């Protein structure tokens, strides 16, 4: 657990940077379908949830491997953080845009940043307390279900507001 705080702060920056860059990966790749599975293919809220989900999943795998013997609760804590942070994006977005009646690009960026901080804060706290460990398998299943959902719904999006670009 030595240096855990440093790795958490580094993770915030890693996800903020990679997530922000991944906003453009699909377009930069000339609309490559494979790239679109892991980065936004349009401006929908669902697609923007990928900005946090996949970079944090990648960072989690790296960190869990790094601390595999020192911190047995880290995987369940990080996967919980991934879920909480990813789900914070639509909650914050629809709350503020519902109150204002429209969305504001600066607040959209802020929504992403706040969600990343939420994800890492709870990952850190849950790693230290180990409280989530008894729910590890349902948490793992929820993360993998969400990952599969991102892959499937990027290609076959349901016809509901979450999957459509905001007006």
C-alpha positions as CSV (number, residue, x, y, z in Angstrom):
1,X,0.0,0.0,0.0
2,X,3.1,2.2,0.0
3,X,2.6,5.1,-2.4
4,X,-1.1,4.4,-2.9
5,X,-2.0,8.0,-2.7
6,X,0.5,8.9,-5.4
7,X,-0.9,6.2,-7.7
8,X,-4.4,7.4,-7.2
9,X,-3.5,11.0,-8.1
10,X,-1.5,9.7,-11.1
11,X,-4.6,7.7,-12.1
12,X,-6.8,10.8,-12.0
13,X,-4.4,12.5,-14.4
14,X,-4.1,9.3,-16.5
15,X,-7.9,9.0,-16.9
16,X,-8.5,12.7,-17.5
17,X,-5.8,12.8,-20.2
18,X,-6.6,9.5,-21.9
19,X,-10.3,10.1,-21.6
20,X,-10.1,13.5,-23.1
21,X,-8.0,12.3,-26.0
22,X,-10.2,9.3,-26.6
23,X,-13.0,11.7,-27.3
24,X,-11.3,12.2,-30.7
25,X,-9.9,8.7,-31.4
26,X,-12.8,7.6,-33.5
27,X,-12.7,10.6,-35.7
28,X,-8.8,10.5,-35.9
29,X,-9.0,6.8,-36.9
30,X,-11.2,7.7,-39.9
31,X,-14.2,6.1,-38.1
32,X,-12.6,2.7,-37.4
33,X,-15.2,0.4,-36.0
34,X,-12.8,-1.3,-33.6
35,X,-11.7,2.1,-32.2
36,X,-15.4,3.1,-31.9
37,X,-16.0,0.2,-29.5
38,X,-13.8,1.8,-26.9
39,X,-14.2,5.6,-27.6
40,X,-17.2,7.8,-28.4
41,X,-18.7,7.5,-31.9
42,X,-21.1,10.3,-31.3
43,X,-22.1,13.0,-28.8
44,X,-24.6,10.9,-26.8
45,X,-24.3,10.6,-23.1
46,X,-23.8,6.8,-23.4
47,X,-20.8,7.2,-25.6
48,X,-19.3,9.8,-23.3
49,X,-19.5,7.4,-20.4
50,X,-16.7,5.5,-22.3
51,X,-14.4,8.5,-21.6
52,X,-14.1,7.3,-18.0
53,X,-14.9,3.6,-18.2
54,X,-12.2,2.3,-20.5
55,X,-9.3,4.5,-19.4
56,X,-10.0,3.7,-15.8
57,X,-10.4,0.0,-16.5
58,X,-7.0,0.0,-18.1
59,X,-5.4,1.9,-15.2
60,X,-7.1,-0.4,-12.8
61,X,-5.7,-3.5,-14.4
62,X,-2.2,-1.9,-14.3
63,X,-2.6,-0.9,-10.6
64,X,-4.1,-4.1,-9.4
65,X,-1.2,-6.0,-11.1
66,X,1.3,-3.6,-9.4
67,X,-0.3,-4.0,-5.9
68,X,-1.6,-7.6,-6.3
69,X,0.1,-8.8,-3.1
70,X,-0.1,-5.7,-1.0
71,X,-3.7,-4.8,-1.5
72,X,-6.2,-7.7,-1.9
73,X,-9.2,-5.3,-1.9
74,X,-8.0,-3.0,-4.7
75,X,-9.6,-4.8,-7.6
76,X,-13.1,-4.7,-6.0
77,X,-12.5,-1.1,-4.9
78,X,-11.4,0.0,-8.3
79,X,-14.2,-1.8,-10.1
80,X,-16.7,-0.1,-7.7
81,X,-15.1,3.2,-8.5
82,X,-15.4,2.5,-12.2
83,X,-19.1,1.8,-11.8
84,X,-19.7,4.8,-9.6
85,X,-17.7,7.2,-11.8
86,X,-19.2,6.0,-15.0
87,X,-22.8,6.2,-13.7
88,X,-22.0,9.7,-12.3
89,X,-21.7,11.1,-15.8
90,X,-25.4,10.7,-16.8
91,X,-26.6,11.6,-13.3
92,X,-24.7,14.9,-13.2
93,X,-25.3,15.7,-16.9
94,X,-29.1,15.1,-16.8
95,X,-29.4,16.9,-13.5
96,X,-27.6,20.1,-14.5
97,X,-29.1,20.1,-18.1
98,X,-32.6,19.4,-16.7
99,X,-32.3,22.3,-14.3
100,X,-30.9,24.7,-16.9
101,X,-33.0,23.3,-19.8
102,X,-29.9,23.0,-22.0
103,X,-26.4,21.7,-21.9
104,X,-23.2,23.8,-21.6
105,X,-19.9,22.4,-23.1
106,X,-17.9,23.7,-20.1
107,X,-20.2,21.9,-17.7
108,X,-20.0,18.8,-19.8
109,X,-16.2,18.8,-19.4
110,X,-16.7,19.5,-15.7
111,X,-19.1,16.6,-15.4
112,X,-16.3,14.3,-16.8
113,X,-13.7,15.7,-14.4
114,X,-16.0,15.5,-11.4
115,X,-16.9,11.9,-12.3
116,X,-13.2,10.9,-12.5
117,X,-12.6,12.5,-9.1
118,X,-15.6,10.6,-7.7
119,X,-14.4,7.3,-9.2
120,X,-10.9,7.6,-7.7
121,X,-11.9,9.0,-4.4
122,X,-14.2,6.1,-3.8
123,X,-11.7,3.6,-5.2
124,X,-9.1,5.0,-2.7
125,X,-11.5,4.9,0.3
126,X,-12.8,1.4,-0.5
127,X,-9.2,0.1,-1.0
128,X,-8.3,1.4,2.5
129,X,-11.4,0.1,4.2
130,X,-11.9,-3.1,2.2
131,X,-15.7,-2.8,2.8
132,X,-16.6,-3.7,-0.8
133,X,-14.6,-6.9,-0.8
134,X,-17.6,-9.0,0.3
135,X,-19.5,-7.9,-2.8
136,X,-16.6,-8.4,-5.2
137,X,-18.2,-10.9,-7.5
138,X,-21.4,-8.9,-8.2
139,X,-19.2,-5.8,-8.7
140,X,-16.9,-7.7,-11.2
141,X,-20.0,-9.0,-13.0
142,X,-21.5,-5.4,-13.2
143,X,-18.3,-4.0,-14.7
144,X,-18.0,-6.8,-17.3
145,X,-21.7,-6.4,-18.1
146,X,-21.2,-2.7,-18.6
147,X,-18.2,-3.4,-20.8
148,X,-20.2,-5.7,-23.0
149,X,-23.0,-3.2,-23.1
150,X,-20.6,-0.5,-24.4
151,X,-19.4,-2.9,-27.1
152,X,-22.9,-4.0,-28.2
153,X,-24.7,-0.6,-27.9
154,X,-22.0,1.3,-29.8
155,X,-23.0,-0.8,-32.8
156,X,-26.7,-1.3,-32.0
157,X,-27.8,1.6,-29.9
158,X,-31.4,1.4,-28.5
159,X,-33.8,4.2,-29.6
160,X,-33.8,6.1,-26.3
161,X,-32.4,9.5,-25.2
162,X,-29.3,8.1,-23.5
163,X,-28.0,6.9,-26.8
164,X,-28.8,10.0,-28.8
165,X,-26.8,13.2,-29.1
166,X,-28.3,16.0,-26.9
167,X,-30.0,18.8,-28.9
